Amino acid sequence: MSGTIPDSLIPYDEIVQEALRAVVGRVLGSVAQTGGLPGNHHFYITFKTQAPGVDIPQRLIDRFPDEMTIVLQHRFWDLKVSDTRFSVGLSFNQVPSMLDIPFSAITGFHDPAVNFELRFQASDVEESEHEPAENDGETARAEPVEDGSNVVAVDFKRKK
């Protein structure tokens, strides 16, 4: 045995990424249907501001030229979800804004109420660090978990 792993002709990493992004869509769709977040659930959603299909105000792109995190907790409105994207109203520095974000632009989803987290590879854009959430709500960063809780990190690296 040579010990090397052959390159796959099946794009497993893309298939898994797409399936996990569908989890985000299903969760947001449920919130949109019921009209609010159940219990203590709230979401931190990180996305690439320059990704294809992202439609956010120019002032937010100027402030976050690569990536930003939004918080869906107390102050959001008009959440609409389709198979490929979601839109939501949020306030940034007391200025109401509508954001339209394709699921393909999402790089992170975190629900701190149950310590559930998904991380995604950026599609067609480079990864980089981002600033914390800036909409009108408290911000918090998740700490890495070593206790086997519901944290899923998807990071496919091929050995060459």
N, C-alpha and C positions, 0 to 999 in steps of 0.2 A: 504494500500500500504506500502511496506517495504522500498521503497526509494533506494534500491540497483539495480544496472544495471547488468543484467546477462551477463556472458561471451558469446561472439558471436562464433558460429561454422563456420562463414564465415570470412576469414581473410581480413576484409575491409582495415585495415591499410597497409597490403602488396600490395593489389590491387591498392590503391591510390598512394602509393610510386612508384610502377611500371609505372602507368599512367603518373605521373608527371616527372619521369625520361625520358619517351618518349617525353615529351615536349622539354627537353634539346636535345635529339637526332634529333628531327624535326628542331629545330633552327640551330643546327650545320650542319645538312644536307643541309639546305637552303644556308648557308654560303659557304659550300663546292661546291655546284652547281654553285653559282654565282661567286665564286672565290674571294670574299672579303666581308667585313662587310659593311652594308649600313649605310650611315649617320655617326652619332657619336656613334653608338652601339659598345660596346666592352664587353668582358665577363671575369668574375672572376670565375674560376671553382676550387672548393676544392674537394679533393679526398683522400681516404685512400691509402697510398703508399704500404702497405702490404696486401691489399685485393686480393683475388683470381683473377688471370687474368691480374693484373696490370704488365706491362712490361716497366720499366723505367731504365735508367742507375744506376748502383750500387752506384755511387758517390752521386746521388740524394737520394737514399734510406738511405745511411749513414748520410746525412745531415738532412733528414726529415724522421725519422724512423716510424712515425705514419701517419701524414697527411701533405699535402702541397696544396698551392693555385697557380694556373697558371693564366696568363693573356693572353687572345687572343685579341690583339688590332692591333699593327702596324707590329710587327716582328714575323710572324709565317708562316709556309709553309707546303705543302703536307697534308692538312687537309682531312682526309678520314673518312667517317661515315658509319657504318653498323647498323643493327637492334639492336645490343647488345653492341657496343663499338665505340670508335673513336680513331684515331691516329693523331698526329700533330707533326710538327717539331718546336722546340723552342730553343733559345739560353740562356744558363745559364752561367754568367760570361764569355761571349764571346766564349763559347764552344757549338757548335751545338749539339742538342740531339733530338732523336725521342722518343715520349711517346705513349704508347698504353694503353688506359684506358677503362675498361668496365663501362657501365653506372651504374652498381650495386655498383661500388666503389665510386661514386660521393656522397658527403655529402652537397654540396652547389653550387648554380649557381646564379650569380648576374650580371645584366646588368645595370650599373649605369646611362646610358644615359636616361633610362626611369624609373629608380627606380623599376625594377622588380627583385624579389628575390625568390628563392626556397631553402628550407632547407630540408634535408632528414635524416632519421635515418640511422646510419651505419648498414650495413648488415653483420652479423657474426663477427663483431669486436667491441670493446668498443669505445665509444666516448671520445674525449679529446680535449683540446685546441690545436690550431695549430699556426705556425708562419705565417706571411704574405707572399705574393707572393715574389719570389726571381728571376723570370726571368727578362730579360732586359726591364723593363718598370716601370713607376711610380706605386706605390702601394697606395691603399686607402681602408679603411674599411667602410662599410656601417653603418650608424647610424640607430637605430630603428626608425620606422616611426609610428606616431600616427595619421596621417591625412587621413587615409583611402586609401592611394595610393596602387599600385600594388605589395604589398609584401605578399607572401604566406609562412607561416611557418607551416610545417607539423610535428607535435609532438603528437603522439598518446600515451596516458597513460591510462591504464585500471584501473578503481577503483575496489578495492578488498574489 
